[in-house]
Amino acid sequence: MDLLIDTLTLRPYVFGFTAAFVVLALHDLGRRRTVAFTASTLGVAWTAEFVSTRVGFPFGLYHYTGVTRSRELYLSNVPVFDPVSFVFLAYASYCLARLMLGCSRGLPVVVASGVLMMLLDVVIDPLAVRGDRWFLGRIFYYPEGGVLFGVPLSNFAGWVLVGCLAIGAFLGLAGGEARSARGGVVLYYGVLAFNLVLTWWIGERVLLGLGVLLHLSLCLAVWSCYAGRAGRRAAAVGPSARPAFE
C-alpha cells in the first residue's frame, strides 16, 4: 500500500490524466466498454514495453534504469505508470480520430487513432529521454540513441502499431457506438499542452517548434475534415428542409 501511494504521489500528472480519462470514458463509452478499453490497452501496451526492452520490437531496443524501483510500482522491469499512460493517450487519440472521420468503428478510425497517438509521441518521447532535466527523472534510455532528438524512428512506428492494436482490440471486444468524442479531444490537446510547456521549460526550442508546427498542421487538417463533413450534411438536408412556398 505504501508503494502504491508513493506511485501516485511520484506521478500525479499521469494519474490526473488517468482520472480525466475515467470520467470522460464512463460518459462516452459506458462502464463495461470503459473497462474493456482499459484492459485491452493495458495488455497491449505492457506487452509491447516488455518485449521491446528485450528484443527491440516494436519500439526499438531501450532499457529502464530501475532507479525508482523503491519509489513506484513495477510490473517486471516496466514502471506501472508507463502502460497506464497509454490508456488515456489511446483514448484521446481515438476521440480525435472519431471527430475527424465522423465514425467510431472500422479500419480507418483504427489506423487514424494509431497515427494520432504517434504524433503525440513526437513530442512525448524526445521530452522523456530528457527526463533528468525535469521531474520525470532518467528512467530509461536508448543504448544507440536515435535520429529524432535521441529517439529512433522505430519507436514512432511502434506507437502506430500499438495504437492500432489497442483500438482494434477494444472494438473487437466491445464494439458498439460511442456518445461524444469532444471530451477526449480536449484531453488530447491537454496532454499535448502539458508536454509542450515542459519542452519550453527545459529550453528545447527546436523540439518545441517542431511540436507546435506539427500539431497546428494536424489541427487544421482535423478542422478541415470536420467542417467539410458538416457542410456536406447541411447541403444534403438543406433542400428537404426548405418551406414549400420557396
Backbone hydrogen bonds, N-H to C=O, Kabsch-Sander energy under -0.5 kcal/mol:
donor,donor_aa,acceptor,acceptor_aa,energy
5,I,1,M,-2.4
6,D,2,D,-2.5
7,T,3,L,-2.3
8,L,4,L,-2.1
9,T,5,I,-2.3
10,L,6,D,-2.2
11,R,7,T,-1.7
15,F,11,R,-1.8
16,G,12,P,-1.8
17,F,13,Y,-2.1
18,T,14,V,-2.1
19,A,15,F,-2.0
20,A,16,G,-1.9
21,F,17,F,-2.3
22,V,18,T,-2.3
23,V,19,A,-2.2
24,L,20,A,-2.6
25,A,21,F,-3.5
26,L,22,V,-2.2
27,H,23,V,-1.4
28,D,24,L,-2.3
29,L,25,A,-3.7
30,G,25,A,-1.2
30,G,26,L,-0.6
34,T,30,G,-2.0
35,V,31,R,-2.3
36,A,32,R,-2.0
37,F,33,R,-2.6
38,T,34,T,-2.5
39,A,35,V,-2.7
40,S,36,A,-2.5
41,T,37,F,-2.2
42,L,38,T,-2.5
43,G,39,A,-2.2
44,V,40,S,-2.2
45,A,41,T,-2.9
46,W,42,L,-2.7
47,T,43,G,-1.9
48,A,44,V,-2.2
49,E,45,A,-2.4
50,F,46,W,-2.9
51,V,47,T,-2.5
52,S,48,A,-2.4
53,T,49,E,-1.9
54,R,51,V,-1.6
55,V,51,V,-3.2
56,G,51,V,-0.7
56,G,52,S,-1.1
60,G,56,G,-1.1
62,Y,52,S,-0.6
63,H,141,Y,-2.4
65,T,139,I,-2.7
66,G,139,I,-0.6
69,R,66,G,-1.5
71,R,68,T,-2.0
72,E,68,T,-1.6
75,L,78,V,-3.0
76,S,74,Y,-0.6
78,V,75,L,-2.0
80,V,73,L,-2.6
82,D,79,P,-1.5
84,V,80,V,-1.8
85,S,81,F,-2.0
86,F,82,D,-1.1
87,V,83,P,-0.8
87,V,84,V,-1.0
88,F,84,V,-0.9
89,L,85,S,-2.0
90,A,86,F,-2.9
91,Y,87,V,-2.2
92,A,88,F,-2.3
93,S,89,L,-2.1
94,Y,90,A,-2.5
95,C,91,Y,-2.4
96,L,92,A,-2.1
97,A,93,S,-2.4
98,R,94,Y,-2.1
99,L,95,C,-2.3
100,M,96,L,-2.3
101,L,97,A,-2.6
102,G,98,R,-2.6
110,V,106,G,-1.5
111,V,107,L,-2.7
112,A,108,P,-2.6
113,S,109,V,-1.9
114,G,110,V,-1.8
115,V,111,V,-2.3
116,L,112,A,-2.7
117,M,113,S,-2.1
118,M,114,G,-1.9
119,L,115,V,-2.0
120,L,116,L,-1.3
121,D,117,M,-1.6
122,V,118,M,-1.1
123,V,120,L,-1.5
124,I,120,L,-2.0
125,D,121,D,-1.9
127,L,123,V,-1.5
128,A,124,I,-2.4
129,V,125,D,-2.4
130,R,127,L,-0.9
131,G,128,A,-1.9
133,R,130,R,-2.4
134,W,131,G,-1.4
137,G,131,G,-2.6
137,G,134,W,-0.8
139,I,137,G,-1.6
141,Y,63,H,-2.0
145,G,142,Y,-1.5
148,L,151,V,-2.0
149,F,147,V,-0.9
150,G,146,G,-1.0
151,V,148,L,-1.3
155,N,152,P,-1.3
156,F,152,P,-0.6
156,F,153,L,-0.6
157,A,153,L,-1.7
158,G,154,S,-2.3
159,W,155,N,-1.7
160,V,156,F,-1.8
161,L,157,A,-2.2
162,V,158,G,-2.9
163,G,159,W,-2.5
164,C,160,V,-2.5
165,L,161,L,-2.7
166,A,162,V,-2.7
167,I,163,G,-2.4
168,G,164,C,-2.7
169,A,165,L,-2.7
170,F,166,A,-2.2
171,L,167,I,-2.6
172,G,168,G,-2.2
173,L,169,A,-2.2
174,A,170,F,-3.4
175,G,170,F,-0.7
175,G,171,L,-0.5
179,R,28,D,-1.8
185,V,181,A,-1.8
186,V,182,R,-2.0
187,L,183,G,-1.9
188,Y,184,G,-2.3
189,Y,185,V,-2.1
190,G,186,V,-1.9
191,V,187,L,-2.6
192,L,188,Y,-2.1
193,A,189,Y,-2.4
194,F,190,G,-2.2
195,N,191,V,-2.0
196,L,192,L,-2.5
197,V,193,A,-2.5
198,L,194,F,-1.8
199,T,195,N,-2.1
200,W,196,L,-2.3
201,W,197,V,-2.5
202,I,198,L,-2.0
203,G,200,W,-1.3
204,E,199,T,-2.1
205,R,203,G,-1.6
208,L,204,E,-2.3
209,G,205,R,-2.7
210,L,206,V,-2.5
211,G,207,L,-2.6
212,V,208,L,-2.6
213,L,209,G,-2.6
214,L,210,L,-2.8
215,H,211,G,-2.3
216,L,212,V,-2.2
217,S,213,L,-2.0
218,L,214,L,-2.0
219,C,215,H,-2.4
220,L,216,L,-2.1
221,A,217,S,-2.0
222,V,218,L,-2.8
223,W,219,C,-2.6
224,S,220,L,-2.4
225,C,221,A,-2.2
226,Y,222,V,-2.7
227,A,223,W,-3.2
228,G,224,S,-2.4
229,R,225,C,-2.1
230,A,226,Y,-2.2
231,G,227,A,-2.5
232,R,228,G,-2.1
233,R,229,R,-2.1
234,A,230,A,-2.2
235,A,231,G,-2.2
236,A,232,R,-2.0
237,V,233,R,-2.1
238,G,234,A,-1.5
241,A,237,V,-1.2
241,A,238,G,-0.8
242,R,238,G,-0.6
242,R,239,P,-1.1
246,E,243,P,-1.6
